[in-house]
Amino acid sequence: MNHKNFKTPFAKKSFGQNFLIDKNYIEKIISALNPQMGETIIEIGAGRGALTESLVESGANIVAIELEREMIAVLKAQFGGFENFSLVESDALKVDFTDYAKTAEQSPKIKLVANLPYNISTAILQKLIEQREVFSEMILMFQREVVERITATVGSKERGFLTVLTEAFLEAEKLFDVPPNAFRPAPKVWSAVVRLKPKAGSVFTDEKLFREIISASFMQKRKTILNNLKNAPSALREKFGEADEFLRKAEIAPNRRAESLTLEEWKRMFSAV
């Protein structure tokens, strides 16, 4: 791929930028995504195009989302001449991914890949869960701590709101760790790559209510689920009534902590509202 001459921009702390430069890890991410000719792939935070180059060469239709002006100039210079490349100059948190959805008759659902800035990782994951129907799978790189939270098992101290929200709607598989020296500038923490696939169907017919229940239950992790629910926002308490009676209906012992609950038990709590 011929590159035009351009000045390589520096990473900006305000954007949480750490550019992936290690070709081995770039290849591992591309291999996990397995881009195919003609399919649509969204790349969030394309930056200087480390992943984009291989994605464009695969023949897939690439939609790169980038907010930072200097990076946009780099991406236009490198890939602007390719018919299978388009650039969305926007904040990924403001993009409606359903705009890129295809009907099953036209083509498979789209894939997503991202090396996410640490400062938006939790927010973007929640957005992707809300719009998960658009995607067949997502290959995402987060701070390793975030991946450990996403994939935390029942009873683990890492288990929290984000764990249960992810588990309810997505199949999550940690793929591999990425060391700080794979980036420039090198972050102070390790990263990890995770594969997320939307689950078919859902018992959580009111997802906003489900999020509110989880959030209230994990409000103070050292407290029991009963004490947390007693201190839930009044609007939520109006929906489930007295906390102890609510837990009795859901067949959840009031002295348990939220991280000890299985997904089936969260489903019972939701159904008891």
Secondary structure, 3 states (H helix, E strand, C coil): CCCCCCCCCCCCHHHCCCEECCHHHHHHHHHHHCCCCCCEEEEECCCCCCCHHHHHHCCCEEEEEECCHHHHHHHHHHHCCCCCEEEEECCHHHCCHHHHCCCCCCCCCEEEEEECCHHHHHHHHHHHHHCHHHEEEEEEEEEHHHHHHHCCCCCCCCCCHHHHHHHHHEEEEEEEEECHHHEECCCCCCEEEEEEEECCCCCCCCHHHHHHHHHHHCCCCCCCHHHHHHCCCHHHHHHHCCHHHHHHHCCCCCCCCHHHCCHHHHHHHHHHC
